Amino acid sequence: MCCTNGEADAHLDTPEAIEHALRGLVADLLEVVGSGADMRNGQRVAVPDARASVYVGEPSRDRPCAYRFVDEILARSLGGPVEHLVHRFKMLEDHLIWGHAPGYDADTVGEDFLDNYCHALLTGPDGPLRCDAPLGAFVLFGPHTFYREHHHAPNEVYLALSGGGQWQVEGAAWQILEAGQTIFIPSGAVHAIRAGEEPLLTFSFWLEPGDMLEIAI
């Protein structure tokens, strides 16, 4: 599962090397997500295979305001089954598509949320690895950021890459996820996320095709 140090530190100086590294990251994410039971129902989540995706080397150049928390997260000793994923995220961050969910603006979610949340797309209709599903993205929250109740049609699974974040699904008790743990969000389920004292880095897969413009928040 984990890349060797040589693979991780290789220069990404050709499109072929970048594509290979991105696909390796997807494979590792799929393996970690599928290797254990989720924290809500104790089920194993099967994420669609992304090998048929098409590589498009058009990364975003700008970074959202919340990107400022990346170095703080990387400075922590995360350990466990996700440490290599976070290392590869850092290695490949220049080749991801950074931004906010379309439709999220000051009127819909507020300026404070936009300043303290962002995502970096890896797979999906707008990611560097283009496919209908899964839509996969690293999602970053600043300390104490509250991602208020929302829902969408695709089933979703979150993988915590740093610990301390909390998830609430359908009004149930908040659940804390530590690094390496997952939580499954069923189609249409109202859910919310809040970060703790430290920045929170997660990865989200939408399991079926979906349009982020249709997120109800």
C-alpha positions as CSV (number, residue, x, y, z in Angstrom):
1,M,0.0,0.0,0.0
2,C,2.6,2.6,1.1
3,C,4.9,4.0,-1.5
4,T,8.6,3.6,-1.0
5,N,10.7,6.6,0.0
6,G,12.1,6.5,-3.5
7,E,8.7,6.8,-5.1
8,A,7.6,9.5,-2.7
9,D,10.6,11.6,-3.3
10,A,10.9,11.2,-7.0
11,H,10.8,14.3,-9.1
12,L,7.5,14.9,-10.8
13,D,9.0,16.3,-13.9
14,T,6.9,14.7,-16.6
15,P,3.1,14.4,-17.1
16,E,3.6,10.6,-17.0
17,A,5.2,10.8,-13.6
18,I,2.5,13.1,-12.2
19,E,-0.3,10.9,-13.5
20,H,1.4,7.8,-12.1
21,A,1.8,9.4,-8.7
22,L,-1.9,10.7,-8.7
23,R,-3.2,7.2,-9.6
24,G,-1.0,5.7,-6.8
25,L,-2.5,8.1,-4.3
26,V,-6.0,7.1,-5.4
27,A,-5.2,3.4,-5.0
28,D,-3.8,4.0,-1.5
29,L,-6.9,6.0,-0.5
30,L,-9.2,3.2,-1.8
31,E,-7.2,0.6,0.2
32,V,-7.3,2.5,3.4
33,V,-11.0,3.4,3.1
34,G,-11.9,-0.2,2.3
35,S,-9.7,-1.8,4.9
36,G,-11.8,-1.1,8.0
37,A,-15.4,-0.6,9.2
38,D,-16.8,2.9,9.3
39,M,-17.4,4.5,12.7
40,R,-21.2,4.9,12.3
41,N,-22.6,1.5,11.3
42,G,-19.5,-0.7,11.4
43,Q,-19.7,-1.3,7.6
44,R,-17.0,-1.6,5.0
45,V,-17.5,0.9,2.3
46,A,-16.7,0.0,-1.3
47,V,-15.6,3.0,-3.4
48,P,-15.8,2.7,-7.2
49,D,-12.6,2.0,-9.1
50,A,-11.1,5.1,-10.7
51,R,-8.7,3.4,-13.1
52,A,-10.8,4.4,-16.1
53,S,-10.3,8.1,-15.2
54,V,-8.6,10.3,-17.8
55,Y,-5.7,12.4,-16.6
56,V,-6.0,16.1,-17.3
57,G,-2.9,18.1,-16.3
58,E,-4.6,21.5,-15.6
59,P,-4.0,22.2,-11.8
60,S,-5.2,25.3,-10.2
61,R,-2.6,28.0,-9.5
62,D,-4.3,29.9,-6.7
63,R,-4.8,28.6,-3.2
64,P,-7.9,29.4,-1.1
65,C,-7.3,31.3,2.2
66,A,-7.7,28.1,4.3
67,Y,-4.6,26.6,2.6
68,R,-2.7,28.5,5.3
69,F,-3.4,25.6,7.7
70,V,-1.6,22.9,5.6
71,D,1.9,23.5,7.1
72,E,0.5,23.3,10.6
73,I,-1.2,19.9,9.9
74,L,2.0,18.6,8.2
75,A,4.0,19.6,11.3
76,R,2.0,17.2,13.5
77,S,3.1,13.6,13.9
78,L,0.0,11.9,12.6
79,G,1.3,8.3,12.4
80,G,-0.7,5.3,11.7
81,P,-2.2,4.2,8.4
82,V,-2.6,7.7,7.0
83,E,0.8,9.2,7.5
84,H,2.0,8.2,4.0
85,L,-1.3,9.6,2.5
86,V,-0.6,13.0,4.0
87,H,3.0,12.8,2.8
88,R,1.8,12.1,-0.8
89,F,-0.8,14.8,-0.5
90,K,2.0,17.3,0.2
91,M,4.0,15.9,-2.6
92,L,1.2,16.3,-5.1
93,E,-0.7,19.4,-3.9
94,D,0.5,21.4,-6.9
95,H,-1.3,19.0,-9.2
96,L,-4.7,19.0,-7.4
97,I,-7.6,21.4,-8.2
98,W,-8.0,23.7,-5.3
99,G,-11.2,25.7,-4.5
100,H,-14.6,25.7,-2.8
101,A,-17.7,23.9,-3.7
102,P,-19.4,25.7,-6.5
103,G,-22.3,27.8,-5.2
104,Y,-20.6,28.4,-1.9
105,D,-20.2,32.1,-1.5
106,A,-20.6,34.8,1.1
107,D,-24.4,34.8,0.8
108,T,-24.8,31.0,1.1
109,V,-22.2,30.0,3.7
110,G,-20.6,33.3,4.9
111,E,-17.2,34.8,4.5
112,D,-15.8,33.3,7.7
113,F,-16.5,29.8,6.5
114,L,-15.0,30.5,3.1
115,D,-11.8,31.7,4.8
116,N,-11.5,28.6,6.9
117,Y,-12.6,25.8,4.5
118,C,-11.4,24.5,1.1
119,H,-11.0,21.4,-0.9
120,A,-8.4,20.0,-3.4
121,L,-10.0,17.8,-6.0
122,L,-8.3,14.5,-7.0
123,T,-11.0,12.6,-9.0
124,G,-14.3,13.4,-10.5
125,P,-15.7,15.5,-13.3
126,D,-13.5,18.5,-12.4
127,G,-10.4,16.8,-10.9
128,P,-7.1,16.1,-12.5
129,L,-8.2,12.4,-12.9
130,R,-11.5,12.9,-14.7
131,C,-14.4,10.5,-14.2
132,D,-18.1,10.5,-13.3
133,A,-17.4,8.8,-10.0
134,P,-16.0,8.6,-7.5
135,L,-15.6,12.3,-6.9
136,G,-12.7,12.5,-4.4
137,A,-11.2,15.5,-2.7
138,F,-9.0,16.4,0.2
139,V,-11.1,18.7,2.5
140,L,-9.5,21.2,4.9
141,F,-11.0,23.0,7.8
142,G,-9.4,25.6,10.1
143,P,-9.7,25.3,13.9
144,H,-13.3,25.4,15.3
145,T,-14.7,25.7,11.7
146,F,-18.3,24.5,11.6
147,Y,-19.6,23.0,8.3
148,R,-23.3,23.4,8.9
149,E,-26.0,20.9,8.1
150,H,-26.3,19.9,4.4
151,H,-27.2,17.0,2.2
152,H,-26.7,15.6,-1.3
153,A,-27.8,12.7,-3.4
154,P,-24.6,10.7,-3.7
155,N,-23.6,8.4,-0.8
156,E,-20.3,9.7,0.7
157,V,-17.5,8.4,2.9
158,Y,-15.1,10.5,4.8
159,L,-11.6,9.4,5.8
160,A,-10.0,11.4,8.7
161,L,-6.4,12.2,7.9
162,S,-5.9,14.2,11.1
163,G,-7.7,13.5,14.3
164,G,-10.2,15.4,16.4
165,G,-12.8,16.3,13.9
166,Q,-16.5,15.6,14.7
167,W,-19.3,14.4,12.4
168,Q,-23.0,14.4,13.0
169,V,-25.5,12.5,10.8
170,E,-29.2,12.9,10.9
171,G,-29.2,14.7,14.2
172,A,-27.5,11.8,16.1
173,A,-24.7,12.4,18.7
174,W,-21.5,13.9,17.4
175,Q,-18.8,11.3,16.6
176,I,-15.1,12.1,16.9
177,L,-12.9,10.5,14.2
178,E,-9.2,9.9,14.8
179,A,-6.7,9.7,11.9
180,G,-7.4,6.6,9.7
181,Q,-11.1,6.3,10.7
182,T,-14.0,6.6,8.3
183,I,-17.6,7.5,8.4
184,F,-20.3,6.7,5.9
185,I,-23.0,9.3,5.0
186,P,-26.0,7.8,3.2
187,S,-27.7,9.4,0.3
188,G,-29.8,12.4,1.4
189,A,-28.7,12.2,5.0
190,V,-28.4,15.6,6.7
191,H,-24.9,15.9,8.1
192,A,-22.5,18.4,9.6
193,I,-18.8,18.6,10.5
194,R,-16.8,20.6,13.0
195,A,-13.1,20.9,13.6
196,G,-11.6,20.9,17.1
197,E,-8.8,22.9,18.5
198,E,-6.5,22.1,15.5
199,P,-6.9,22.3,11.8
200,L,-8.6,19.2,10.3
201,L,-7.6,17.4,7.1
202,T,-10.0,14.8,5.7
203,F,-10.7,13.0,2.4
204,S,-14.2,12.7,0.9
205,F,-15.4,10.3,-1.8
206,W,-18.8,10.7,-3.4
207,L,-19.6,7.1,-4.4
208,E,-22.0,7.9,-7.3
209,P,-22.1,10.7,-9.9
210,G,-23.3,14.0,-8.6
211,D,-23.2,17.7,-9.0
212,M,-21.8,19.8,-6.2
213,L,-24.1,22.6,-7.2
214,E,-26.9,20.5,-5.9
215,I,-25.6,20.4,-2.3
216,A,-28.5,21.6,-0.2
217,I,-27.1,23.8,2.6
